Amino acid sequence: MIKPDPKVVVALGACMRQYPELLDWIREWRTHELEQLPLAVNNVTLSQGRCQVLSELYKFAKESPELAAKLK
């Protein structure tokens, strides 16, 4: 993942504090993709990439409130 601009970190941190259901949705989407990964037959690489991106996005979104607080 490319390093986000500090403004992006602060904005995402605010979103995660104000709308925690977004983090829940990303987590559920990530879990769904991970559960489907063993069943991927046609394009395993695409499924693995999607899981990787969702995992990085989830981790970043989860940590963004703390990262934003450190930037201020």
Rosetta constraint file for C-alpha pairs under 8 A:
AtomPair CA 1 CA 56 HARMONIC 7.24 0.50
AtomPair CA 4 CA 8 HARMONIC 6.05 0.50
AtomPair CA 4 CA 9 HARMONIC 6.58 0.50
AtomPair CA 5 CA 9 HARMONIC 6.60 0.50
AtomPair CA 6 CA 10 HARMONIC 6.24 0.50
AtomPair CA 6 CA 68 HARMONIC 7.66 0.50
AtomPair CA 6 CA 71 HARMONIC 7.24 0.50
AtomPair CA 7 CA 11 HARMONIC 6.08 0.50
AtomPair CA 8 CA 12 HARMONIC 6.01 0.50
AtomPair CA 9 CA 13 HARMONIC 5.97 0.50
AtomPair CA 9 CA 64 HARMONIC 5.89 0.50
AtomPair CA 9 CA 65 HARMONIC 7.94 0.50
AtomPair CA 9 CA 67 HARMONIC 6.93 0.50
AtomPair CA 9 CA 68 HARMONIC 5.68 0.50
AtomPair CA 10 CA 14 HARMONIC 6.18 0.50
AtomPair CA 10 CA 64 HARMONIC 7.23 0.50
AtomPair CA 10 CA 65 HARMONIC 7.35 0.50
AtomPair CA 10 CA 67 HARMONIC 7.77 0.50
AtomPair CA 10 CA 68 HARMONIC 4.66 0.50
AtomPair CA 10 CA 69 HARMONIC 7.85 0.50
AtomPair CA 10 CA 71 HARMONIC 7.86 0.50
AtomPair CA 11 CA 15 HARMONIC 6.29 0.50
AtomPair CA 12 CA 16 HARMONIC 6.13 0.50
AtomPair CA 12 CA 61 HARMONIC 6.64 0.50
AtomPair CA 12 CA 64 HARMONIC 6.19 0.50
AtomPair CA 12 CA 65 HARMONIC 7.48 0.50
AtomPair CA 13 CA 17 HARMONIC 6.27 0.50
AtomPair CA 13 CA 61 HARMONIC 7.11 0.50
AtomPair CA 13 CA 63 HARMONIC 7.83 0.50
AtomPair CA 13 CA 64 HARMONIC 4.48 0.50
AtomPair CA 13 CA 65 HARMONIC 3.95 0.50
AtomPair CA 13 CA 66 HARMONIC 7.49 0.50
AtomPair CA 13 CA 67 HARMONIC 7.59 0.50
AtomPair CA 13 CA 68 HARMONIC 5.86 0.50
AtomPair CA 14 CA 18 HARMONIC 6.05 0.50
AtomPair CA 14 CA 65 HARMONIC 6.69 0.50
AtomPair CA 15 CA 19 HARMONIC 5.50 0.50
AtomPair CA 15 CA 20 HARMONIC 7.53 0.50
AtomPair CA 16 CA 20 HARMONIC 5.02 0.50
AtomPair CA 16 CA 22 HARMONIC 6.92 0.50
AtomPair CA 16 CA 23 HARMONIC 6.60 0.50
AtomPair CA 16 CA 61 HARMONIC 6.83 0.50
AtomPair CA 16 CA 62 HARMONIC 7.42 0.50
AtomPair CA 16 CA 64 HARMONIC 7.50 0.50
AtomPair CA 16 CA 65 HARMONIC 6.84 0.50
AtomPair CA 17 CA 65 HARMONIC 6.82 0.50
AtomPair CA 19 CA 23 HARMONIC 7.82 0.50
AtomPair CA 20 CA 24 HARMONIC 6.62 0.50
AtomPair CA 21 CA 25 HARMONIC 6.16 0.50
AtomPair CA 22 CA 26 HARMONIC 6.30 0.50
AtomPair CA 23 CA 27 HARMONIC 6.11 0.50
AtomPair CA 23 CA 58 HARMONIC 7.02 0.50
AtomPair CA 23 CA 61 HARMONIC 6.76 0.50
AtomPair CA 23 CA 62 HARMONIC 6.89 0.50
AtomPair CA 24 CA 28 HARMONIC 6.11 0.50
AtomPair CA 25 CA 29 HARMONIC 6.10 0.50
AtomPair CA 26 CA 30 HARMONIC 6.06 0.50
AtomPair CA 26 CA 54 HARMONIC 7.32 0.50
AtomPair CA 26 CA 57 HARMONIC 7.97 0.50
AtomPair CA 26 CA 58 HARMONIC 6.14 0.50
AtomPair CA 27 CA 31 HARMONIC 6.09 0.50
AtomPair CA 27 CA 58 HARMONIC 6.35 0.50
AtomPair CA 28 CA 32 HARMONIC 6.09 0.50
AtomPair CA 29 CA 33 HARMONIC 6.24 0.50
AtomPair CA 29 CA 54 HARMONIC 7.81 0.50
AtomPair CA 30 CA 34 HARMONIC 6.16 0.50
AtomPair CA 30 CA 51 HARMONIC 6.39 0.50
AtomPair CA 30 CA 54 HARMONIC 5.54 0.50
AtomPair CA 30 CA 55 HARMONIC 6.51 0.50
AtomPair CA 30 CA 58 HARMONIC 7.80 0.50
AtomPair CA 31 CA 35 HARMONIC 6.12 0.50
AtomPair CA 32 CA 36 HARMONIC 6.27 0.50
AtomPair CA 33 CA 37 HARMONIC 6.18 0.50
AtomPair CA 33 CA 47 HARMONIC 7.46 0.50
AtomPair CA 33 CA 50 HARMONIC 7.54 0.50
AtomPair CA 33 CA 51 HARMONIC 6.09 0.50
AtomPair CA 34 CA 38 HARMONIC 7.90 0.50
AtomPair CA 34 CA 51 HARMONIC 6.20 0.50
AtomPair CA 36 CA 40 HARMONIC 6.58 0.50
AtomPair CA 37 CA 44 HARMONIC 7.38 0.50
AtomPair CA 37 CA 47 HARMONIC 6.18 0.50
AtomPair CA 37 CA 48 HARMONIC 6.99 0.50
AtomPair CA 40 CA 44 HARMONIC 5.44 0.50
AtomPair CA 40 CA 47 HARMONIC 6.91 0.50
AtomPair CA 43 CA 47 HARMONIC 6.68 0.50
AtomPair CA 44 CA 48 HARMONIC 6.11 0.50
AtomPair CA 45 CA 49 HARMONIC 6.07 0.50
AtomPair CA 46 CA 50 HARMONIC 6.20 0.50
AtomPair CA 47 CA 51 HARMONIC 6.25 0.50
AtomPair CA 48 CA 52 HARMONIC 6.16 0.50
AtomPair CA 49 CA 53 HARMONIC 6.18 0.50
AtomPair CA 50 CA 54 HARMONIC 6.13 0.50
AtomPair CA 51 CA 55 HARMONIC 6.00 0.50
AtomPair CA 52 CA 56 HARMONIC 6.24 0.50
AtomPair CA 53 CA 57 HARMONIC 6.06 0.50
AtomPair CA 54 CA 58 HARMONIC 5.93 0.50
AtomPair CA 55 CA 59 HARMONIC 6.13 0.50
AtomPair CA 56 CA 60 HARMONIC 6.08 0.50
AtomPair CA 57 CA 61 HARMONIC 6.00 0.50
AtomPair CA 58 CA 62 HARMONIC 5.97 0.50
AtomPair CA 59 CA 63 HARMONIC 6.16 0.50
AtomPair CA 60 CA 64 HARMONIC 5.77 0.50
AtomPair CA 61 CA 65 HARMONIC 7.89 0.50
AtomPair CA 63 CA 67 HARMONIC 6.23 0.50
AtomPair CA 64 CA 68 HARMONIC 5.82 0.50
AtomPair CA 65 CA 69 HARMONIC 6.23 0.50
AtomPair CA 66 CA 70 HARMONIC 6.41 0.50
AtomPair CA 67 CA 71 HARMONIC 6.46 0.50
AtomPair CA 68 CA 72 HARMONIC 6.60 0.50
